[in-house]
Amino acid sequence: MLCKQRRASTCAVLRANALQDGGDSKSMIVLPVTLCAAAAAAVLNIWLSMRIGKVRMAKKISIGDGGDMALIGRMRAQANFIENTPIVLVLLAVVELARTGNVWLTGVAAIYMLGRVGHGLGMDGGALGRLRMVGTLITMLTQVGLAVWAALIALGV
């Protein structure tokens, strides 16, 4: 019951803000942080795909990985991104629904995306290899932090 009251209250505030800004209640942007994070995730996914394509073309590997470690690394970087990003986006959305307008959430989303760029570059090894570990750590901390935040909101804390 408390959740329904909070959600209704949040929606009413959003509608009132949209009307004050000269718009109508249908033109308000819902979940702006999550929308931006999803857009960034799409761009990042395309970038990771292009990096795979670059190795495929250079090594003339059309299907599979051909046992090429550079290609395997880039494929795993994208796969790891796809494995982790949906849960982060879901957690961002539910926290944003419950705590509209929280500037910390924007920071969390931005740091997560930067961590994923680092992880993608780090999977190539070499001088940037440490970025893999940094990206992994950022990913784990983001998930734990958002999960705890969501749980605390659910508990009314």
C-alpha positions in Angstrom: 0.0 0.0 0.0 2.8 2.4 0.9 4.5 1.7 -2.4 1.3 2.5 -4.3 1.0 5.8 -2.4 4.6 6.7 -3.1 4.3 5.9 -6.8 1.0 7.9 -7.1 2.6 10.8 -5.3 5.7 10.7 -7.5 3.6 10.6 -10.7 1.5 13.5 -9.4 4.6 15.5 -8.8 6.0 14.7 -12.2 2.8 15.7 -13.9 2.6 19.0 -11.9 6.3 19.8 -12.9 5.6 19.1 -16.5 2.5 21.3 -16.5 4.5 24.1 -14.8 7.2 23.9 -17.5 4.6 24.6 -20.1 4.1 21.1 -21.3 1.2 18.7 -20.7 1.2 15.7 -18.5 1.8 13.4 -21.6 5.0 15.2 -22.6 6.9 14.6 -19.3 10.0 12.5 -19.5 9.7 9.4 -17.3 12.9 7.8 -16.0 15.4 10.2 -17.7 18.4 8.7 -16.0 17.5 5.2 -17.2 16.7 6.5 -20.7 20.1 8.1 -20.9 21.8 4.9 -19.5 19.9 2.7 -22.0 21.0 5.0 -24.9 24.6 4.9 -23.7 24.4 1.1 -23.4 23.2 0.8 -27.0 26.0 3.0 -28.3 28.5 1.1 -26.2 27.2 -2.2 -27.5 27.6 -1.0 -31.1 31.2 0.1 -30.3 31.9 -3.4 -28.8 30.4 -5.0 -32.0 32.5 -2.8 -34.2 35.7 -3.8 -32.4 34.8 -7.5 -33.0 34.1 -6.8 -36.7 37.5 -5.1 -37.0 39.3 -8.2 -35.8 37.1 -10.5 -37.9 38.0 -8.5 -41.1 41.7 -8.3 -40.3 41.9 -12.1 -39.5 39.3 -13.1 -42.2 37.2 -15.0 -39.7 33.5 -14.8 -40.7 31.9 -17.3 -38.3 33.0 -18.4 -34.9 36.2 -17.3 -33.3 38.7 -19.4 -35.4 40.7 -20.0 -32.2 42.0 -16.4 -32.4 42.6 -15.1 -28.9 42.2 -11.4 -29.9 38.8 -12.2 -31.4 37.8 -14.4 -28.4 38.7 -11.5 -26.0 36.6 -9.0 -27.9 33.7 -11.4 -28.2 33.9 -12.0 -24.4 34.0 -8.3 -23.7 30.7 -7.8 -25.6 29.2 -10.9 -24.1 30.1 -9.8 -20.6 28.6 -6.4 -21.3 25.3 -8.1 -22.5 25.3 -10.4 -19.4 25.6 -7.5 -16.9 24.0 -4.4 -18.4 20.3 -5.6 -18.4 20.3 -6.1 -14.6 22.0 -2.7 -14.1 19.3 -1.0 -16.3 16.5 -2.7 -14.4 18.0 -1.7 -11.1 18.4 1.9 -12.3 14.8 2.0 -13.5 13.3 0.7 -10.2 15.4 2.9 -8.0 14.6 5.9 -10.3 10.9 5.1 -10.1 11.1 5.1 -6.3 13.5 8.0 -5.9 12.8 10.4 -8.8 15.4 13.1 -9.4 18.3 11.6 -7.5 21.6 13.0 -8.8 23.6 10.1 -7.4 21.8 7.7 -9.7 23.1 9.7 -12.7 26.6 9.3 -11.3 26.2 5.6 -10.8 25.0 5.1 -14.4 27.9 7.2 -15.8 30.5 5.4 -13.8 29.1 2.0 -14.8 29.3 2.9 -18.5 32.9 4.2 -18.1 33.7 1.0 -16.3 32.3 -1.0 -19.2 34.5 1.0 -21.7 37.5 0.2 -19.5 36.6 -3.5 -19.4 36.2 -3.6 -23.2 39.6 -2.0 -23.7 41.2 -4.1 -21.0 40.1 -7.3 -22.6 42.7 -6.6 -25.4 45.5 -7.0 -22.8 48.8 -5.2 -23.0 49.2 -1.8 -21.5 45.5 -1.4 -21.0 45.0 -4.8 -19.4 44.4 -3.4 -15.9 41.3 -1.7 -17.2 39.7 -5.1 -17.4 40.0 -5.5 -13.6 38.9 -1.9 -13.0 35.8 -2.4 -15.2 35.0 -5.7 -13.5 35.2 -4.1 -10.1 33.1 -1.1 -11.1 30.5 -3.5 -12.6 30.3 -5.6 -9.4 30.2 -2.6 -7.1 27.4 -1.0 -9.2 25.3 -4.1 -9.0 25.8 -4.6 -5.3 25.2 -0.9 -4.6 22.0 -0.7 -6.7 20.7 -4.0 -5.3 21.3 -2.7 -1.7 19.7 0.7 -2.6 16.7 -1.1 -4.1 16.3 -3.4 -1.1 16.5 -0.4 1.4 13.8 1.4 -0.6 11.6 -1.7 -0.5 12.1 -1.9 3.2 11.2 1.7 3.7 14.6 2.8 4.9 
